[in-house]
Amino acid sequence: MIIPVRCFTCGKVIGNKWDLYLDLLAAGYEEKDALNALSLNRYCCRRMLMTHVDLIEKLLTYNTLEKVTPQEFEKIQQERDQQQEF
């Protein structure tokens, strides 16, 4: 979801390093070199960035306040079933 502010194990602040990490990867750095450039020497902190899955953009597309009637829900399920048959 959202990158944690601190490492779960040692408590080092890592939340401000996520964007820099992505920029370094986009610039062609290997993961090891990017983490070294960010001064993340402990494997617990390295784990926090390397294993993070950024789902916030996907979750923002869902509207939790949207109401669906039972008829609309059945129609959606039928469409999904038809798509899965192909």
N, CA, C and O atoms as CSV, one atom per row, in Angstrom:
chain,resi,resn,atom,element,x,y,z
A,1,MET,N,N,0.840,-1.186,0.000
A,1,MET,CA,C,0.000,0.000,0.000
A,1,MET,C,C,0.884,1.249,0.000
A,1,MET,O,O,1.327,1.700,-1.056
A,2,ILE,N,N,1.133,1.791,1.161
A,2,ILE,CA,C,1.971,2.975,1.287
A,2,ILE,C,C,3.241,2.551,2.013
A,2,ILE,O,O,3.181,1.803,2.988
A,3,ILE,N,N,4.380,3.022,1.544
A,3,ILE,CA,C,5.646,2.633,2.146
A,3,ILE,C,C,5.648,3.047,3.622
A,3,ILE,O,O,5.302,4.184,3.943
A,4,PRO,N,N,6.030,2.149,4.506
A,4,PRO,CA,C,6.077,2.505,5.931
A,4,PRO,C,C,7.091,3.620,6.184
A,4,PRO,O,O,8.089,3.737,5.472
A,5,VAL,N,N,6.831,4.419,7.183
A,5,VAL,CA,C,7.719,5.531,7.521
A,5,VAL,C,C,9.029,5.010,8.085
A,5,VAL,O,O,10.097,5.536,7.772
A,6,ARG,N,N,8.952,3.982,8.913
A,6,ARG,CA,C,10.149,3.434,9.549
A,6,ARG,C,C,10.282,1.949,9.254
A,6,ARG,O,O,9.300,1.262,8.973
A,7,CYS,N,N,11.506,1.476,9.322
A,7,CYS,CA,C,11.782,0.049,9.190
A,7,CYS,C,C,11.122,-0.671,10.367
A,7,CYS,O,O,11.211,-0.218,11.509
A,8,PHE,N,N,10.471,-1.775,10.086
A,8,PHE,CA,C,9.781,-2.511,11.146
A,8,PHE,C,C,10.744,-3.088,12.175
A,8,PHE,O,O,10.382,-3.235,13.342
A,9,THR,N,N,11.942,-3.410,11.768
A,9,THR,CA,C,12.880,-4.084,12.649
A,9,THR,C,C,13.734,-3.122,13.459
A,9,THR,O,O,13.784,-3.217,14.685
A,10,CYS,N,N,14.408,-2.192,12.779
A,10,CYS,CA,C,15.365,-1.339,13.485
A,10,CYS,C,C,14.852,0.071,13.755
A,10,CYS,O,O,15.416,0.776,14.593
A,11,GLY,N,N,13.800,0.497,13.070
A,11,GLY,CA,C,13.223,1.808,13.323
A,11,GLY,C,C,13.831,2.942,12.531
A,11,GLY,O,O,13.483,4.100,12.767
A,12,LYS,N,N,14.732,2.655,11.592
A,12,LYS,CA,C,15.335,3.709,10.782
A,12,LYS,C,C,14.286,4.304,9.847
A,12,LYS,O,O,13.441,3.583,9.316
A,13,VAL,N,N,14.343,5.606,9.650
A,13,VAL,CA,C,13.395,6.280,8.759
A,13,VAL,C,C,13.714,5.893,7.322
A,13,VAL,O,O,14.824,6.123,6.843
A,14,ILE,N,N,12.732,5.304,6.634
A,14,ILE,CA,C,12.928,4.895,5.248
A,14,ILE,C,C,11.838,5.422,4.318
A,14,ILE,O,O,11.954,5.291,3.099
A,15,GLY,N,N,10.795,6.008,4.869
A,15,GLY,CA,C,9.670,6.469,4.064
A,15,GLY,C,C,10.042,7.535,3.055
A,15,GLY,O,O,9.416,7.642,2.000
A,16,ASN,N,N,11.052,8.320,3.368
A,16,ASN,CA,C,11.457,9.393,2.457
A,16,ASN,C,C,12.376,8.892,1.344
A,16,ASN,O,O,12.742,9.665,0.458
A,17,LYS,N,N,12.747,7.638,1.373
A,17,LYS,CA,C,13.687,7.100,0.397
A,17,LYS,C,C,13.009,6.373,-0.759
A,17,LYS,O,O,13.684,6.017,-1.725
A,18,TRP,N,N,11.721,6.146,-0.697
A,18,TRP,CA,C,11.013,5.371,-1.716
A,18,TRP,C,C,11.087,6.029,-3.088
A,18,TRP,O,O,11.443,5.377,-4.070
A,19,ASP,N,N,10.755,7.306,-3.165
A,19,ASP,CA,C,10.782,7.994,-4.456
A,19,ASP,C,C,12.192,8.049,-5.028
A,19,ASP,O,O,12.389,7.874,-6.230
A,20,LEU,N,N,13.167,8.289,-4.166
A,20,LEU,CA,C,14.561,8.301,-4.623
A,20,LEU,C,C,14.967,6.925,-5.139
A,20,LEU,O,O,15.662,6.818,-6.150
A,21,TYR,N,N,14.541,5.891,-4.459
A,21,TYR,CA,C,14.833,4.516,-4.871
A,21,TYR,C,C,14.258,4.248,-6.265
A,21,TYR,O,O,14.947,3.696,-7.123
A,22,LEU,N,N,13.012,4.633,-6.490
A,22,LEU,CA,C,12.397,4.426,-7.799
A,22,LEU,C,C,13.112,5.229,-8.879
A,22,LEU,O,O,13.303,4.742,-9.993
A,23,ASP,N,N,13.508,6.457,-8.552
A,23,ASP,CA,C,14.247,7.284,-9.512
A,23,ASP,C,C,15.583,6.646,-9.883
A,23,ASP,O,O,15.972,6.645,-11.051
A,24,LEU,N,N,16.281,6.106,-8.893
A,24,LEU,CA,C,17.560,5.456,-9.171
A,24,LEU,C,C,17.380,4.212,-10.038
A,24,LEU,O,O,18.183,3.957,-10.935
A,25,LEU,N,N,16.341,3.448,-9.775
A,25,LEU,CA,C,16.074,2.269,-10.599
A,25,LEU,C,C,15.730,2.670,-12.026
A,25,LEU,O,O,16.156,2.022,-12.983
A,26,ALA,N,N,14.959,3.740,-12.159
A,26,ALA,CA,C,14.596,4.222,-13.497
A,26,ALA,C,C,15.821,4.753,-14.244
A,26,ALA,O,O,15.867,4.706,-15.474
A,27,ALA,N,N,16.808,5.256,-13.507
A,27,ALA,CA,C,18.026,5.785,-14.117
A,27,ALA,C,C,18.994,4.679,-14.523
A,27,ALA,O,O,20.035,4.959,-15.117
A,28,GLY,N,N,18.671,3.437,-14.213
A,28,GLY,CA,C,19.488,2.327,-14.650
A,28,GLY,C,C,20.358,1.695,-13.582
A,28,GLY,O,O,21.150,0.801,-13.881
A,29,TYR,N,N,20.226,2.140,-12.345
A,29,TYR,CA,C,20.985,1.525,-11.249
A,29,TYR,C,C,20.454,0.122,-10.995
A,29,TYR,O,O,19.267,-0.141,-11.188
A,30,GLU,N,N,21.320,-0.770,-10.568
A,30,GLU,CA,C,20.868,-2.066,-10.077
A,30,GLU,C,C,20.325,-1.857,-8.668
A,30,GLU,O,O,20.623,-0.850,-8.027
A,31,GLU,N,N,19.532,-2.803,-8.189
A,31,GLU,CA,C,18.927,-2.656,-6.866
A,31,GLU,C,C,19.984,-2.496,-5.783
A,31,GLU,O,O,19.846,-1.665,-4.886
A,32,LYS,N,N,21.026,-3.286,-5.872
A,32,LYS,CA,C,22.098,-3.221,-4.870
A,32,LYS,C,C,22.745,-1.834,-4.849
A,32,LYS,O,O,22.968,-1.267,-3.780
A,33,ASP,N,N,23.043,-1.292,-6.024
A,33,ASP,CA,C,23.691,0.017,-6.103
A,33,ASP,C,C,22.753,1.139,-5.638
A,33,ASP,O,O,23.189,2.102,-5.007
A,34,ALA,N,N,21.473,1.001,-5.955
A,34,ALA,CA,C,20.504,2.016,-5.524
A,34,ALA,C,C,20.384,2.032,-4.001
A,34,ALA,O,O,20.346,3.101,-3.392
A,35,LEU,N,N,20.324,0.865,-3.391
A,35,LEU,CA,C,20.215,0.785,-1.937
A,35,LEU,C,C,21.484,1.291,-1.264
A,35,LEU,O,O,21.419,1.929,-0.214
A,36,ASN,N,N,22.636,1.010,-1.862
A,36,ASN,CA,C,23.889,1.533,-1.322
A,36,ASN,C,C,23.939,3.053,-1.428
A,36,ASN,O,O,24.414,3.721,-0.509
A,37,ALA,N,N,23.458,3.603,-2.528
A,37,ALA,CA,C,23.451,5.052,-2.712
A,37,ALA,C,C,22.548,5.738,-1.701
A,37,ALA,O,O,22.790,6.888,-1.336
A,38,LEU,N,N,21.513,5.050,-1.247
A,38,LEU,CA,C,20.587,5.603,-0.258
A,38,LEU,C,C,21.041,5.356,1.179
A,38,LEU,O,O,20.321,5.684,2.121
A,39,SER,N,N,22.215,4.788,1.350
A,39,SER,CA,C,22.782,4.481,2.670
A,39,SER,C,C,21.928,3.507,3.462
A,39,SER,O,O,21.801,3.626,4.681
A,40,LEU,N,N,21.350,2.555,2.769
A,40,LEU,CA,C,20.590,1.494,3.438
A,40,LEU,C,C,21.498,0.268,3.513
A,40,LEU,O,O,21.558,-0.538,2.585
A,41,ASN,N,N,22.196,0.149,4.628
A,41,ASN,CA,C,23.184,-0.909,4.788
A,41,ASN,C,C,22.628,-2.139,5.494
A,41,ASN,O,O,23.094,-3.252,5.250
A,42,ARG,N,N,21.651,-1.958,6.354
A,42,ARG,CA,C,21.081,-3.099,7.081
A,42,ARG,C,C,20.125,-3.859,6.167
A,42,ARG,O,O,19.369,-3.268,5.395
A,43,TYR,N,N,20.178,-5.159,6.275
A,43,TYR,CA,C,19.324,-5.957,5.395
A,43,TYR,C,C,17.845,-5.800,5.731
A,43,TYR,O,O,16.988,-6.032,4.878
A,44,CYS,N,N,17.538,-5.406,6.970
A,44,CYS,CA,C,16.127,-5.214,7.315
A,44,CYS,C,C,15.557,-4.001,6.572
A,44,CYS,O,O,14.422,-4.038,6.096
A,45,CYS,N,N,16.336,-2.941,6.475
A,45,CYS,CA,C,15.890,-1.741,5.758
A,45,CYS,C,C,15.839,-1.989,4.253
A,45,CYS,O,O,14.937,-1.507,3.569
A,46,ARG,N,N,16.806,-2.739,3.745
A,46,ARG,CA,C,16.838,-3.082,2.332
A,46,ARG,C,C,15.597,-3.905,1.967
A,46,ARG,O,O,14.997,-3.723,0.908
A,47,ARG,N,N,15.234,-4.809,2.873
A,47,ARG,CA,C,14.046,-5.630,2.664
A,47,ARG,C,C,12.791,-4.784,2.549
A,47,ARG,O,O,11.908,-5.067,1.740
A,48,MET,N,N,12.721,-3.742,3.368
A,48,MET,CA,C,11.532,-2.894,3.378
A,48,MET,C,C,11.285,-2.263,2.007
A,48,MET,O,O,10.138,-2.187,1.565
A,49,LEU,N,N,12.323,-1.815,1.340
A,49,LEU,CA,C,12.154,-1.197,0.032
A,49,LEU,C,C,12.012,-2.232,-1.079
A,49,LEU,O,O,11.193,-2.075,-1.985
A,50,MET,N,N,12.803,-3.273,-1.005
A,50,MET,CA,C,12.799,-4.254,-2.094
A,50,MET,C,C,11.505,-5.059,-2.165
A,50,MET,O,O,11.091,-5.453,-3.255
A,51,THR,N,N,10.869,-5.309,-1.046
A,51,THR,CA,C,9.670,-6.144,-1.038
A,51,THR,C,C,8.374,-5.343,-1.000
A,51,THR,O,O,7.289,-5.923,-0.963
A,52,HIS,N,N,8.475,-4.028,-1.010
A,52,HIS,CA,C,7.273,-3.199,-0.975
A,52,HIS,C,C,6.523,-3.293,-2.299
A,52,HIS,O,O,7.132,-3.208,-3.365
A,53,VAL,N,N,5.205,-3.469,-2.237
A,53,VAL,CA,C,4.355,-3.495,-3.416
A,53,VAL,C,C,3.473,-2.260,-3.347
A,53,VAL,O,O,2.697,-2.094,-2.405
A,54,ASP,N,N,3.590,-1.408,-4.329
A,54,ASP,CA,C,2.869,-0.133,-4.323
A,54,ASP,C,C,1.479,-0.321,-4.924
A,54,ASP,O,O,1.319,-0.268,-6.144
A,55,LEU,N,N,0.479,-0.538,-4.080
A,55,LEU,CA,C,-0.881,-0.800,-4.529
A,55,LEU,C,C,-1.798,0.410,-4.441
A,55,LEU,O,O,-2.958,0.329,-4.843
A,56,ILE,N,N,-1.310,1.517,-3.931
A,56,ILE,CA,C,-2.192,2.659,-3.679
A,56,ILE,C,C,-2.860,3.178,-4.954
A,56,ILE,O,O,-4.020,3.589,-4.915
A,57,GLU,N,N,-2.146,3.167,-6.078
A,57,GLU,CA,C,-2.729,3.640,-7.328
A,57,GLU,C,C,-3.872,2.745,-7.779
A,57,GLU,O,O,-4.882,3.237,-8.283
A,58,LYS,N,N,-3.725,1.440,-7.602
A,58,LYS,CA,C,-4.793,0.512,-7.974
A,58,LYS,C,C,-6.002,0.674,-7.069
A,58,LYS,O,O,-7.139,0.600,-7.534
A,59,LEU,N,N,-5.769,0.892,-5.788
A,59,LEU,CA,C,-6.875,1.017,-4.845
A,59,LEU,C,C,-7.656,2.306,-5.037
A,59,LEU,O,O,-8.848,2.359,-4.734
A,60,LEU,N,N,-7.005,3.334,-5.532
A,60,LEU,CA,C,-7.689,4.607,-5.732
A,60,LEU,C,C,-8.726,4.541,-6.849
A,60,LEU,O,O,-9.590,5.414,-6.927
A,61,THR,N,N,-8.664,3.538,-7.710
A,61,THR,CA,C,-9.634,3.425,-8.801
A,61,THR,C,C,-10.974,2.877,-8.328
A,61,THR,O,O,-11.967,2.979,-9.048
A,62,TYR,N,N,-11.020,2.298,-7.132
A,62,TYR,CA,C,-12.262,1.740,-6.616
A,62,TYR,C,C,-13.027,2.790,-5.829
A,62,TYR,O,O,-12.453,3.536,-5.036
A,63,ASN,N,N,-14.311,2.832,-6.059
A,63,ASN,CA,C,-15.176,3.755,-5.345
A,63,ASN,C,C,-15.912,2.972,-4.266
A,63,ASN,O,O,-16.803,2.182,-4.574
A,64,THR,N,N,-15.554,3.181,-3.027
A,64,THR,CA,C,-16.171,2.433,-1.937
A,64,THR,C,C,-17.580,2.908,-1.615
A,64,THR,O,O,-18.327,2.212,-0.929
A,65,LEU,N,N,-17.946,4.080,-2.100
A,65,LEU,CA,C,-19.270,4.618,-1.819
A,65,LEU,C,C,-20.289,4.262,-2.897
A,65,LEU,O,O,-21.467,4.600,-2.775
A,66,GLU,N,N,-19.845,3.587,-3.939
A,66,GLU,CA,C,-20.734,3.234,-5.038
A,66,GLU,C,C,-21.712,2.149,-4.593
A,66,GLU,O,O,-21.312,1.135,-4.020
A,67,LYS,N,N,-22.973,2.370,-4.860
A,67,LYS,CA,C,-24.009,1.405,-4.511
A,67,LYS,C,C,-24.382,0.615,-5.758
A,67,LYS,O,O,-24.610,1.193,-6.820
A,68,VAL,N,N,-24.442,-0.694,-5.629
A,68,VAL,CA,C,-24.817,-1.569,-6.730
A,68,VAL,C,C,-26.056,-2.337,-6.314
A,68,VAL,O,O,-26.093,-2.956,-5.251
A,69,THR,N,N,-27.068,-2.289,-7.162
A,69,THR,CA,C,-28.302,-3.018,-6.873
A,69,THR,C,C,-28.062,-4.507,-7.111
A,69,THR,O,O,-27.135,-4.871,-7.834
A,70,PRO,N,N,-28.876,-5.366,-6.517
A,70,PRO,CA,C,-28.695,-6.817,-6.729
A,70,PRO,C,C,-28.777,-7.218,-8.204
A,70,PRO,O,O,-28.077,-8.130,-8.643
A,71,GLN,N,N,-29.636,-6.533,-8.968
A,71,GLN,CA,C,-29.761,-6.843,-10.388
A,71,GLN,C,C,-28.467,-6.481,-11.135
A,71,GLN,O,O,-28.005,-7.235,-11.992
A,72,GLU,N,N,-27.901,-5.339,-10.806
A,72,GLU,CA,C,-26.651,-4.925,-11.436
A,72,GLU,C,C,-25.519,-5.877,-11.050
A,72,GLU,O,O,-24.658,-6.191,-11.872
A,73,PHE,N,N,-25.525,-6.327,-9.815
A,73,PHE,CA,C,-24.498,-7.253,-9.350
A,73,PHE,C,C,-24.576,-8.581,-10.103
A,73,PHE,O,O,-23.546,-9.131,-10.494
A,74,GLU,N,N,-25.780,-9.095,-10.306
A,74,GLU,CA,C,-25.948,-10.337,-11.060
A,74,GLU,C,C,-25.479,-10.162,-12.501
A,74,GLU,O,O,-24.852,-11.057,-13.068
A,75,LYS,N,N,-25.783,-9.016,-13.084
A,75,LYS,CA,C,-25.360,-8.741,-14.459
A,75,LYS,C,C,-23.828,-8.706,-14.556
A,75,LYS,O,O,-23.249,-9.236,-15.505
A,76,ILE,N,N,-23.193,-8.092,-13.589
A,76,ILE,CA,C,-21.725,-8.025,-13.564
A,76,ILE,C,C,-21.140,-9.425,-13.436
A,76,ILE,O,O,-20.168,-9.759,-14.115
A,77,GLN,N,N,-21.730,-10.247,-12.564
A,77,GLN,CA,C,-21.240,-11.616,-12.391
A,77,GLN,C,C,-21.399,-12.432,-13.672
A,77,GLN,O,O,-20.510,-13.207,-14.026
A,78,GLN,N,N,-22.518,-12.265,-14.364
A,78,GLN,CA,C,-22.740,-12.988,-15.612
A,78,GLN,C,C,-21.713,-12.572,-16.662
A,78,GLN,O,O,-21.194,-13.420,-17.387
A,79,GLU,N,N,-21.417,-11.281,-16.749
A,79,GLU,CA,C,-20.421,-10.804,-17.708
A,79,GLU,C,C,-19.041,-11.375,-17.390
A,79,GLU,O,O,-18.301,-11.746,-18.302
A,80,ARG,N,N,-18.691,-11.450,-16.114
A,80,ARG,CA,C,-17.400,-12.017,-15.716
A,80,ARG,C,C,-17.339,-13.501,-16.041
A,80,ARG,O,O,-16.305,-13.996,-16.490
A,81,ASP,N,N,-18.452,-14.222,-15.816
A,81,ASP,CA,C,-18.489,-15.645,-16.125
A,81,ASP,C,C,-18.329,-15.881,-17.621
A,81,ASP,O,O,-17.647,-16.821,-18.030
A,82,GLN,N,N,-18.950,-15.037,-18.442
A,82,GLN,CA,C,-18.845,-15.175,-19.895
A,82,GLN,C,C,-17.409,-14.903,-20.342
A,82,GLN,O,O,-16.910,-15.575,-21.245
A,83,GLN,N,N,-16.746,-13.941,-19.732
A,83,GLN,CA,C,-15.370,-13.633,-20.096
A,83,GLN,C,C,-14.432,-14.763,-19.708
A,83,GLN,O,O,-13.462,-15.037,-20.414
A,84,GLN,N,N,-14.716,-15.421,-18.587
A,84,GLN,CA,C,-13.850,-16.503,-18.114
A,84,GLN,C,C,-14.014,-17.759,-18.986
A,84,GLN,O,O,-13.093,-18.573,-19.056
A,85,GLU,N,N,-15.158,-17.932,-19.646
A,85,GLU,CA,C,-15.379,-19.090,-20.490
A,85,GLU,C,C,-14.483,-19.041,-21.727
A,85,GLU,O,O,-14.121,-20.084,-22.270
A,86,PHE,N,N,-14.129,-17.857,-22.167
A,86,PHE,CA,C,-13.299,-17.724,-23.374
A,86,PHE,C,C,-11.917,-17.925,-23.013
A,86,PHE,O,O,-11.039,-17.859,-23.874
